[in-house]
Amino acid sequence: MDPGEPAGPGEPVGPSADRRSVPTPRGTAWVDLTVPSVPPAGLLVLGHGAGGDVTAADLSALRSAASRAAVAVALVTQPYRVAGRRAPAPAHHLDEAWRAVVTEAVAGFTPAPPLIVGGRSSGARVACRTAAAVHADAVVALAFPLHPPGRPERTRVDELDTGRPTLVVNGDRDPFGVPPPAAGRDVVIRPGERHDLRVDPAGTADVVVDWLVRHGWAGR
């Protein structure tokens, strides 16, 4: 687990009405799917942080805001969390499970809407690493952990070179650092926020939805 990543409850969040179990090569994942009442302008697939779950404040707020903007939203619980483990699986296991879940999510729509992948912290890293493999149109990275706290020399900035339009939203007090902007990468720094982005989750969600609207992947 990344130090400072908010831990979730002892067991993953329980089943909900729109939860689906998805088999992956690394075990069963959960997908909580919200579909708008109109044809979706985009499909946003989001992963959780290393020790947390899909009830994180920023993910919950983004799900609500994006759903109101005609975006289908899939919140993905990785197999290790479904199994009740808090310590994350190795990166290549996370990526393999994620690819299977995203493929399944896209297959549920005909025609398939534009695909935006993302998540918070560890989930953002997974989405960045696999964006090309799942043929994503864009990436949304919340609280991207640029480096371990106090270790700026161990940068992960290369993971943000997704080859797709990428939005990064980080707090200015995040001990994991703030990625720099670059060609194809928009970086929004939220004042007063740390790694958990808990101060103003609705404001963070609005930043993301506004970006999706500008690209034509959400409506108003």
C-alpha positions in Angstrom: 0.0 0.0 0.0 1.2 3.5 -0.7 2.0 5.2 2.6 -0.7 7.8 3.2 -3.3 6.1 1.0 -6.6 6.1 3.0 -7.4 2.6 4.1 -10.8 1.2 3.4 -13.0 -0.8 5.8 -11.8 -4.2 6.9 -14.0 -5.8 4.3 -14.7 -4.3 0.8 -18.0 -2.4 0.5 -20.9 -4.8 0.3 -23.0 -5.6 -2.9 -25.3 -3.0 -4.3 -28.2 -3.2 -6.8 -26.0 -2.4 -9.8 -23.0 -4.5 -8.8 -21.7 -7.2 -11.2 -19.1 -9.8 -10.6 -16.6 -10.1 -13.4 -14.2 -13.0 -13.7 -10.6 -12.0 -14.5 -7.3 -14.0 -14.7 -6.5 -12.8 -11.2 -9.8 -13.6 -9.6 -13.3 -12.0 -9.4 -13.6 -8.3 -9.7 -16.6 -6.2 -8.9 -18.1 -3.5 -11.2 -20.6 -1.0 -9.9 -22.2 0.4 -13.1 -24.3 3.5 -13.3 -26.0 4.1 -16.7 -27.7 7.4 -17.6 -31.3 7.4 -18.9 -30.1 8.8 -22.3 -27.5 7.2 -24.6 -24.2 7.8 -22.8 -21.8 10.4 -24.2 -18.9 8.5 -22.7 -18.0 5.5 -20.5 -15.8 6.4 -17.5 -14.1 3.4 -15.8 -12.5 4.2 -12.5 -10.3 2.2 -10.1 -9.6 2.7 -6.4 -6.5 3.4 -4.4 -4.1 0.7 -3.1 -5.7 0.3 0.4 -9.0 1.9 -0.3 -12.1 1.1 -2.2 -14.7 2.6 -4.5 -16.4 4.5 -1.7 -13.5 7.1 -1.6 -14.9 10.6 -1.5 -13.5 11.7 -4.8 -14.7 8.6 -6.7 -18.2 8.8 -5.2 -18.5 12.5 -6.1 -17.2 11.9 -9.6 -19.6 9.1 -10.1 -22.5 11.3 -9.2 -21.4 14.3 -11.2 -20.5 12.3 -14.3 -23.8 10.4 -14.2 -25.7 13.7 -14.2 -23.7 14.6 -17.3 -24.8 11.7 -19.4 -21.7 9.6 -18.7 -21.9 5.9 -17.9 -19.7 5.2 -14.9 -18.1 1.9 -13.9 -16.4 1.7 -10.5 -14.0 -1.3 -10.4 -13.0 -3.2 -7.3 -9.8 -5.2 -7.9 -9.8 -8.9 -7.1 -7.5 -8.6 -4.1 -10.0 -6.3 -2.4 -13.0 -8.5 -3.3 -11.0 -11.3 -1.6 -10.8 -9.1 1.6 -7.1 -8.3 1.3 -5.9 -4.8 1.9 -2.3 -5.2 0.7 -2.3 -4.6 -3.1 -1.5 -7.2 -5.7 1.6 -6.8 -7.9 1.3 -4.2 -10.6 1.1 -6.7 -13.4 -1.7 -8.6 -11.6 -3.6 -5.3 -11.2 -3.1 -4.5 -14.9 -4.2 -7.9 -16.1 -7.4 -7.8 -14.0 -8.1 -4.3 -15.1 -7.8 -5.1 -18.8 -10.3 -7.9 -18.4 -12.8 -5.7 -16.6 -12.5 -2.8 -19.0 -13.0 -5.2 -22.0 -16.2 -6.6 -20.3 -17.5 -3.1 -19.5 -17.1 -1.9 -23.1 -18.7 -5.0 -24.5 -21.9 -4.1 -22.6 -22.6 -1.1 -24.8 -23.8 -1.1 -28.5 -22.5 1.1 -29.9 -19.6 1.6 -27.6 -19.3 5.1 -26.3 -15.9 6.9 -26.0 -13.9 5.2 -23.3 -12.2 7.2 -20.5 -10.2 5.2 -18.0 -8.9 6.5 -14.7 -9.0 6.2 -10.9 -7.3 7.5 -7.8 -3.7 6.9 -6.7 -2.8 3.3 -7.5 -5.9 3.1 -9.7 -4.7 6.0 -11.7 -1.4 4.3 -12.3 -3.1 1.2 -13.5 -5.3 3.2 -15.9 -2.3 5.0 -17.3 -0.2 1.9 -17.8 -3.0 0.1 -19.7 -4.6 2.9 -21.6 -3.1 1.8 -24.9 -3.9 -1.8 -24.4 -7.6 -1.2 -23.7 -7.8 1.4 -26.6 -8.9 4.2 -24.3 -9.8 7.6 -25.7 -8.6 9.4 -22.6 -7.3 9.1 -19.0 -8.4 10.8 -15.8 -5.8 10.5 -13.0 -6.9 11.6 -9.5 -4.2 12.0 -6.8 -1.6 10.5 -9.1 1.3 9.4 -6.8 4.3 11.0 -8.6 6.8 9.5 -6.2 6.8 7.9 -2.7 6.7 10.6 0.0 10.1 12.2 0.5 11.6 10.3 -2.5 11.2 12.6 -5.5 14.1 10.9 -7.2 11.8 7.8 -7.6 9.5 9.5 -10.1 6.7 7.7 -11.9 6.2 10.5 -14.4 6.8 8.2 -17.4 3.6 6.4 -16.5 1.7 9.5 -17.4 2.9 9.4 -21.0 -0.3 7.6 -22.1 -0.5 8.8 -25.7 -4.0 9.9 -24.9 -5.5 13.2 -23.6 -4.9 12.9 -19.9 -6.3 15.0 -17.0 -4.4 14.9 -13.7 -6.0 16.3 -10.6 -3.8 16.5 -7.5 -3.8 18.5 -4.2 -1.2 21.1 -3.6 -0.4 19.4 -0.2 -0.1 15.9 -1.6 3.1 14.3 -0.1 3.3 12.1 -3.2 4.0 15.1 -5.3 2.3 16.9 -8.2 3.0 15.9 -11.8 4.0 18.6 -14.2 1.9 19.5 -17.2 3.1 18.3 -20.6 1.8 18.0 -24.2 -1.5 16.2 -24.0 -1.5 16.3 -20.2 -3.6 18.8 -18.3 -2.8 19.2 -14.6 -5.2 20.9 -12.2 -3.9 21.6 -8.7 -6.6 21.7 -6.0 -5.7 24.2 -3.2 -5.7 22.8 0.4 -6.0 19.2 -0.7 -3.8 16.3 0.3 -3.6 12.8 -1.2 -7.2 11.9 -0.2 -8.8 14.8 -2.0 -11.4 14.9 0.8 -11.7 18.7 1.3 -13.9 19.5 -1.7 -14.7 16.2 -3.6 -17.6 17.9 -5.4 -15.3 20.6 -6.7 -12.8 17.9 -7.9 -15.6 16.1 -9.7 -16.7 19.4 -11.4 -13.1 19.8 -12.7 -13.2 16.4 -14.3 -16.7 16.8 -15.8 -15.9 20.2 -17.2 -12.8 18.6 -18.9 -15.0 15.8 -20.3 -17.5 18.2 -21.6 -14.8 20.2 -23.4 -13.7 17.1 -25.2 -17.3 16.0 -26.1 -17.3 13.0 -23.7 -20.0 14.4 -21.4 -23.2 16.5 -21.8 -24.8 19.2 -19.7 
